[in-house]
Amino acid sequence: MEPLSDQLNEDQLIRDFKSVVADVEALLKATANTGGDKLAEVRAKAETSLGVVKATMGDTQANLLAKTKETAKAADDYVQENPWRSIGLAVSVGLVIGLLISRR
């Protein structure tokens, strides 16, 4: 199981790639009517690369979703098997957060 920070980094990476993909799509649409063989060649390469990135991002997002569901299932199983430990852990975390907030 991956640490939570790795999952958050993957989630941020997915959001960043979606932003880049949207920017590239906008650029391709803006230059669609611009002439020139070289520009058409570059645009075709960019469209191909964009398709590959979209497919890869879809796979990565599906993997991230599966890992998140797996982590949630593992947490649920732990709580079901160890209810008193879970309650003790929740109380401890709440106490620490309460102490930190009260120090301000």
N, C-alpha and C positions, 0 to 999 in steps of 0.2 A: 504494500500500500504506500502511495506517495505521501509525503508531507503536505500539509495544507498550503504552505507557501508555494510549492511547485504547482499546485492546482490553480492558485490565484494568478501565478505568472502565466500559465497557459491561457487562462481566461483573458487576461490583459493582452496577451499576444494575439488572440483571436479577434478582440475588439480593434486592435491596431491594424491587423491585416484587412479587416472589413473596411476600415477607413481608407486604407491605401487602395483597395480594390475599387471603392466608390470614386475616389479621385481619378484613378486611371480610366475608369469608364467615362467619367465626365470629360476627361481630356480627349479620349477617342471620339466621343460625340462632337466635341468642339472642333476637332480637326478633320471631321468626316468629309467636308466639302473642299478642303484644301488640296490642291493638285500636287503633282510631282511623283515620279516613280519611287524615288528613295523614301519619301514620306509614306507612301502606300505600303512599301516593304516593311518599314519600321512599325507601322500601324498593325499589319498582319502578324508580325512577331509579338507585338504587345497583346493582341487579342488571344493568340495561342497561349502565351505565358499566363494571361489572366484566367483563361479556362483551367489551366493546370493548378494555379493558386486556389481558385474556387473549389476545385475537387479536393485538394489537399486540406483546405480549411474545413470543408464539410466532414471529412474523415476525422480530423483532429477534434472538431466539435462533438462528433458522435462518441469518440473515445473519451473525451472529458465528461460527457454526460453519463456514460457507462461507469466511469470511475467514481463520479459523484454519487450515483445510485448505489454502487457497491459499498462506498464509505458509509452512506446513510444506513444501509442494511446492516453493516457490521456494528455500527453504533446502536441501532435498535436491538440487535441480538444481545449485545453486551448489557444494555439496560434491562432487558427481559431476564437475563440470567443473573444479574447482580443488582437488584433494585436498591438495596441499602447502601452499597458502595456508591452507586450513581447519585443517590440523594446526598450522601456525605460529600461527594465531590462537588455537587452543585452548591451546597451550603458553604463549603470552603471557598469556592470561587466567588460566590456572592459576598462573603465576608471580606475577602481581600479587596474586591472592587469597592465595597462600602467604605473600607478603611482608607483606600486611596482617594476616594471622592471627598471624604470628610476632612482630609488633610489640607485641602485647598482653602 
